[in-house]
Amino acid sequence: MSTPPLLTLDGLTKAYPGVVANDHVSFVIGAGEVHALLGENGAGKSTLVKMIYGLVKPDSGRMTLRGAPYEPAEPRQARADGIAMVFQHFSLFDALNVAENIALGMENPPGLRDLATRIRAVSEAYGLPLDPFRTVGDLSAGERQRVEIIRCLLQDPKLLIMDEPTSVLTPQEVEILFQTLRKLKSEGTSILYISHKLEEIRSLCDHATILRLGKNVGACVPRDTSARDMAELMVGTALKTPERGSREFGAVAMKITGLSVPAPSAFGTALKNVQMSVRRGEVLGIGGVAGNGQDELLAVLSGEITTARDAVSFEDQPIGHMGPTARRALGVLTAPEERLGHAAAPDMSLTENALLTGSAREGLERNGFLKWGAAKTFAEKIIQAFDVRTPGPENAARSLSGGNLQKFVIGREVLQRPEVLVVNQPTWGVDAAAAAAIRQALLDLAAGGAAVICISQDLDELMEISDNFAALNEGRLSAPRPTAELTVEEIGLMMGGAHGMEVAHV
């Protein structure tokens, strides 16, 4: 490396009860470098960046920043030393405007009028236009991410950490983001970039460090390494590609007819004259940028939002009026996007979380009494079948990494043998090997005669597993089209609202 490193990590170690999250991890990040941090779920990426950002204190090892010892006691100190972080989950208040949200993240914010002027100047300079006085609840996911990035750029960072920054963006928005990051790099800012989207890593990053089971197991130059080779470095074994196999579609399993539902909250999205059907053996892909009605559609299909009886039907039986428990008894199962708090209760054990949705179909209660032995066995079955990295079923859901909890949530529903399975973001935040396993499980369900509805913002995922595709934009669902007839660019434009196709309007 021709220039002195910006940040050096030397033997960082952090252990928690039952697991060593980071085991003597060492590497350097150069000035003006985009450095990728790769690893499968539970490899230790999140713990490592939390130590860099001052959220976690290492047990041993040391860091140097621009040649001087660096020991941040808290994020405030990290920010003062020129390190900023854009988290995977946005930390914004919907009811406040952009400027107010940004002010909350500053140590000594100027007046809102002066801050608004700075926001406009920085956002225009980096190609991320933002209106400082727009309410955050009215912004798209891509615009919300801009708020987080601008908040960091106003700190004039020397190192910007980004955790899964493109998971909620269309391909067009990804390109805008990459232009911004390349501009920052040209100005000397270093970027530590975490993503499971390996083609993006190849396009953007200069170097990559690979973690496996908490250890640094190697490095590579992404542009000289194939995505498959990087994935295999991460998992240490050959990567299996999902196989579609031959499937025949059967009768319509689930149907929505003329569904219109008001927004459930001030910042929710109303569903407008949605028409949809999915057949047995079919994987219907529904794409959309976050905030366009995906959560509301899943709530309608799960029974969390009830409708007129005939608006939703299962095998010609009206179920619009039924709640989640009654639908689960019929075999209509769902896995929502928000895994911690919606799909799983954070402080409950994995056994308890298995019981929450599996009691009816797995026979985990009888005459009002819970069968804890059977529930534990079911949880262990999920952990084994979906390679969930955890010390055991007694561990709380919140103790799992995001990707491992995602594997548990999807596995819990798949192993209940659903007649219809609706999943929202099934591989969000999981590594390449786990994503391939989850996608294969969904394809296997369809091959067994189930109907699968996959709501996702991952276009590669939708192209890989869906038979037909429809786009959800501002609560309206386009007419489905065979996925094989569409390009990734067309799907991206449809998700952004440029359908140019048959769209059901009110």
Secondary structure in CASP SS format (residue, H / E / C, confidence):
PFRMAT SS
TARGET T0000
AUTHOR 0000-0000-0000
METHOD secondary structure of the structure
MODEL  1
M C 1.00
S C 1.00
T C 1.00
P C 1.00
P E 1.00
L E 1.00
L E 1.00
T E 1.00
L E 1.00
D E 1.00
G E 1.00
L E 1.00
T E 1.00
K E 1.00
A E 1.00
Y E 1.00
P C 1.00
G C 1.00
V E 1.00
V E 1.00
A E 1.00
N E 1.00
D E 1.00
H E 1.00
V E 1.00
S E 1.00
F E 1.00
V E 1.00
I E 1.00
G E 1.00
A C 1.00
G C 1.00
E C 1.00
V E 1.00
H E 1.00
A E 1.00
L E 1.00
L E 1.00
G E 1.00
E C 1.00
N C 1.00
G C 1.00
A C 1.00
G C 1.00
K H 1.00
S H 1.00
T H 1.00
L H 1.00
V H 1.00
K H 1.00
M H 1.00
I H 1.00
Y C 1.00
G C 1.00
L C 1.00
V C 1.00
K C 1.00
P C 1.00
D C 1.00
S E 1.00
G E 1.00
R E 1.00
M E 1.00
T E 1.00
L E 1.00
R C 1.00
G C 1.00
A E 1.00
P E 1.00
Y C 1.00
E C 1.00
P C 1.00
A C 1.00
E C 1.00
P H 1.00
R H 1.00
Q H 1.00
A H 1.00
R H 1.00
A H 1.00
D C 1.00
G C 1.00
I E 1.00
A E 1.00
M E 1.00
V E 1.00
F C 1.00
Q C 1.00
H C 1.00
F C 1.00
S C 1.00
L C 1.00
F C 1.00
D C 1.00
A C 1.00
L C 1.00
N E 1.00
V H 1.00
A H 1.00
E H 1.00
N H 1.00
I H 1.00
A H 1.00
L H 1.00
G C 1.00
M C 1.00
E C 1.00
N C 1.00
P C 1.00
P C 1.00
G C 1.00
L H 1.00
R H 1.00
D H 1.00
L H 1.00
A H 1.00
T H 1.00
R H 1.00
I H 1.00
R H 1.00
A H 1.00
V H 1.00
S H 1.00
E H 1.00
A H 1.00
Y C 1.00
G C 1.00
L C 1.00
P C 1.00
L C 1.00
D C 1.00
P C 1.00
F C 1.00
R C 1.00
T E 1.00
V H 1.00
G H 1.00
D H 1.00
L C 1.00
S C 1.00
A H 1.00
G H 1.00
E H 1.00
R H 1.00
Q H 1.00
R H 1.00
V H 1.00
E H 1.00
I H 1.00
I H 1.00
R H 1.00
C H 1.00
L H 1.00
L C 1.00
Q C 1.00
D C 1.00
P C 1.00
K C 1.00
L E 1.00
L E 1.00
I E 1.00
M E 1.00
D E 1.00
E C 1.00
P C 1.00
T C 1.00
S C 1.00
V C 1.00
L C 1.00
T C 1.00
P H 1.00
Q H 1.00
E H 1.00
V H 1.00
E H 1.00
I H 1.00
L H 1.00
F H 1.00
Q H 1.00
T H 1.00
L H 1.00
R H 1.00
K H 1.00
L H 1.00
K H 1.00
S H 1.00
E C 1.00
G C 1.00
T C 1.00
S E 1.00
I E 1.00
L E 1.00
Y E 1.00
I E 1.00
S C 1.00
H C 1.00
K C 1.00
L H 1.00
E H 1.00
E H 1.00
I H 1.00
R H 1.00
S H 1.00
L H 1.00
C C 1.00
D C 1.00
H E 1.00
A E 1.00
T E 1.00
I E 1.00
L E 1.00
R E 1.00
L C 1.00
G C 1.00
K E 1.00
N E 1.00
V E 1.00
G E 1.00
A E 1.00
C E 1.00
V C 1.00
P H 1.00
R H 1.00
D H 1.00
T C 1.00
S C 1.00
A H 1.00
R H 1.00
D H 1.00
M H 1.00
A H 1.00
E H 1.00
L H 1.00
M H 1.00
V H 1.00
G C 1.00
T C 1.00
A C 1.00
L C 1.00
K C 1.00
T C 1.00
P C 1.00
E C 1.00
R C 1.00
G C 1.00
S C 1.00
R C 1.00
E C 1.00
F C 1.00
G C 1.00
A C 1.00
V E 1.00
A E 1.00
M E 1.00
K E 1.00
I E 1.00
T E 1.00
G E 1.00
L E 1.00
S E 1.00
V E 1.00
P C 1.00
A C 1.00
P C 1.00
S C 1.00
A C 1.00
F C 1.00
G C 1.00
T C 1.00
A C 1.00
L E 1.00
K E 1.00
N E 1.00
V E 1.00
Q E 1.00
M E 1.00
S E 1.00
V E 1.00
R E 1.00
R C 1.00
G C 1.00
E C 1.00
V E 1.00
L E 1.00
G E 1.00
I E 1.00
G E 1.00
G C 1.00
V C 1.00
A C 1.00
G C 1.00
N C 1.00
G C 1.00
Q H 1.00
D H 1.00
E H 1.00
L H 1.00
L H 1.00
A H 1.00
V H 1.00
L H 1.00
S H 1.00
G C 1.00
E C 1.00
I C 1.00
T C 1.00
T C 1.00
A C 1.00
R H 1.00
D H 1.00
A H 1.00
V E 1.00
S E 1.00
F E 1.00
E C 1.00
D C 1.00
Q E 1.00
P E 1.00
I C 1.00
G C 1.00
H C 1.00
M C 1.00
G C 1.00
P H 1.00
T H 1.00
A H 1.00
R H 1.00
R H 1.00
A H 1.00
L H 1.00
G C 1.00
V E 1.00
L E 1.00
T E 1.00
A E 1.00
P C 1.00
E C 1.00
E C 1.00
R C 1.00
L E 1.00
G C 1.00
H C 1.00
A C 1.00
A E 1.00
A C 1.00
P C 1.00
D C 1.00
M C 1.00
S E 1.00
L H 1.00
T H 1.00
E H 1.00
N H 1.00
A H 1.00
L H 1.00
L H 1.00
T H 1.00
G H 1.00
S C 1.00
A C 1.00
R C 1.00
E C 1.00
G C 1.00
L C 1.00
E E 1.00
R E 1.00
N C 1.00
G C 1.00
F E 1.00
L E 1.00
K C 1.00
W H 1.00
G H 1.00
A H 1.00
A H 1.00
K H 1.00
T H 1.00
F H 1.00
A H 1.00
E H 1.00
K H 1.00
I H 1.00
I H 1.00
Q H 1.00
A H 1.00
F C 1.00
D C 1.00
V C 1.00
R C 1.00
T C 1.00
P C 1.00
G C 1.00
P C 1.00
E C 1.00
N C 1.00
A E 1.00
A H 1.00
R H 1.00
S H 1.00
L C 1.00
S C 1.00
G H 1.00
G H 1.00
N H 1.00
L H 1.00
Q H 1.00
K H 1.00
F H 1.00
V H 1.00
I H 1.00
G H 1.00
R H 1.00
E H 1.00
V H 1.00
L C 1.00
Q C 1.00
R C 1.00
P C 1.00
E C 1.00
V E 1.00
L E 1.00
V E 1.00
V E 1.00
N E 1.00
Q C 1.00
P C 1.00
T C 1.00
W C 1.00
G C 1.00
V C 1.00
D C 1.00
A H 1.00
A H 1.00
A H 1.00
A H 1.00
A H 1.00
A H 1.00
I H 1.00
R H 1.00
Q H 1.00
A H 1.00
L H 1.00
L H 1.00
D H 1.00
L H 1.00
A H 1.00
A H 1.00
G C 1.00
G C 1.00
A C 1.00
A E 1.00
V E 1.00
I E 1.00
C E 1.00
I E 1.00
S E 1.00
Q C 1.00
D C 1.00
L H 1.00
D H 1.00
E H 1.00
L H 1.00
M H 1.00
E H 1.00
I H 1.00
S C 1.00
D C 1.00
N E 1.00
F E 1.00
A E 1.00
A E 1.00
L E 1.00
N E 1.00
E C 1.00
G C 1.00
R E 1.00
L E 1.00
S E 1.00
A C 1.00
P C 1.00
R E 1.00
P E 1.00
T H 1.00
A H 1.00
E H 1.00
L C 1.00
T C 1.00
V H 1.00
E H 1.00
E H 1.00
I H 1.00
G H 1.00
L H 1.00
M H 1.00
M H 1.00
G C 1.00
G C 1.00
A C 1.00
H C 1.00
G C 1.00
M C 1.00
E C 1.00
V E 1.00
A C 1.00
H C 1.00
V C 1.00
END
